[in-house]
Amino acid sequence: MKFVDEVRIHVKAGDGGNGSVSFRREKYIDRGGPNGGDGGNGGSVIFVADPQLTTLLDYRYQQHHHARNGEGGMGNDCNGRSSDDLVLRVPVGTLIYDHDTDELLADLSDAGQRVVACKGGRGGLGNMNFATSTRQTPRFAQDGTPGEERTLRLELKLLADVGLLGFPNAGKSTLISIVSRARPKIANYPFTTLVPNLGMVQYKDGLSFVMADIPGIIEGASEGVGLGHQFLRHVERCKVLIHLLDMGAEGEGRDPIRDFDILNAELHKYSQELSHKPQVVAANKLDLPEAQAKLEALTKEMGKRGIAVFPVSCATGAGMQPLLDTVAEVLFTGKTDKLHVEPPPKARAQKKAPAQPARAAVKQAAAKKVAARKAPAKKAPAKKVTARKAAAKKAPARKMAARKAPAKKAVKAPARKAVKKAAPKRARR
């Protein structure tokens, strides 16, 4: 079956039926009055998420979908029949956009979810609804309203928990065929996978998760090279990404570290949110002799960046259980401790080395400032000390003078008093 994940369709809801203009005409009944019925409602266009569908292929060749109109009213108080809704089934994970305004109308991410894309028109009222005591013979009725009409763009984003990323022929299809019952096409040439594949992985203790395999991405995919990056939308909903590196790649410029940097650059160009998702780096094809020689250099370089590498071999199944354990831990618990390693001490020293000259210059400038501040600070205490000494020397002199002055006055005072007392004695004689 051909995989189609993006289509453009035109949908229109049914129009409402018109009301009827009719009068009761029976034998022996004169002037029976109006009896025109109402029109029926038009059918609406409804989208339903069906878990049994995996592609939008049905809408590629049938792009116009119209719901039926409501029937018009009739005489004898008969209303028109309302039309049934037009139900369009789409795969789970379909996004519905308005093509003209590019507005997201609905995200059908749950099985059985329903959304009304175009609402049907309402039926008109017949003339029997307009009869009053002063207007007993209304000769008019109400027309039905037209149904909504719009052009939609449907995009499919597969619902998967884990996504596989890597260059073409990196072993992604082989990996999903080992851990699940998916049977994608596997061959020894690039771009074997042309459409995304889904597989259910049965893990321990009854836990399971869905893994998605998308076509390979190469350098320049954001500019349309290869298959482009249109299939990256299918891993946008994934919580964990497995970055599979081809350790046995041969050709000009092919290197695992360079492939890792190129793929992450393409992810960043497509979506920054996608580039920041947790990645489990796995080195594949370790059953080849040349891959063993590249593993040590890869592990050392990734260790400097603080990224852990999980060596695996999809052909023999070696290393699969540790890889699945790490993926399950990140997926179910949210812990990413196993994805990172501490960089070696040499790498830390090399990273800190460029900062030393700058720190030395800062220290020298600080030392000069301190010296400039201390120079005037030494002279100031000297002046204060001399002033204090001078004040201290003058202070004893003043104190001695103060002590001597009262002593002289004390000697003279008693002499005067004695003279004054002796004088009256002489006068009495």
CORHUVEN-V195333 format. One line per field, one symbol per residue. phi: phi as a letter, one per 30 degrees, with the letter a starting at -180 (. if undefined). psi: psi as a letter, one per 40 degrees, with the letter a starting at -180 (. if undefined). A space follows every 10 residues. Layout:
BEGIN
phi=???
psi=???
END
This chain:
BEGIN
phi=.dcbcabbbc bbdddddddc cbbdbbdicc hdjdbddddd dddccbcbdc ddcbacddcd cbccbbdddd dddbdhicdd dddddccccb ddjdcccddd chcddabdcc didbbddbcd dcdddddddc dbdcbdbdcb bcddddddba ccbcbccddb dbccbldeid jddddddddb cdbddbacad hddcbdbcbc cccdhidaac ccccedcbdi ddcjdicicd ddddcdddcb cccccddcdb kdidbedddd dddddddddd addddcddcc dbcciddddd dddddddddd dddddicdcc dbbddcidid dedddddddd dccidcdddb bdddeddddd ddedddeddd dddddddddd ddddeddddd dddddddddd dddddddddd dddddddddd dddddddddd ddedddddd
psi=hhhhehihih ihiiiiiiii hiihhihehh geiifhiiii iiiihhhhhh eeieifdded ehehhhiiii iiiiaffhii hiiiihhhhi ihehhhihdd efhhdihgei hehihhdhhi iiiiiieeee hidegeghfi ihiiiiiihi hihhhhhihi dhihiiiife edddddddea eigihhifii fdheiiiihh hhaifeiiih hhhiiihihe deeeibeafd eedeedeidi hhhhhheehi ihehhddddd dddddddddd hdddeeihhh hhhifeeidd dddedddddd ddddefhihh hihddeehed dddddddddd dddehfdeei ihiidddddd deddeddddd dddddddddd dddddddddd dddddddddd dddddddddd dddddddddd dddddddddd dddddddd.
END
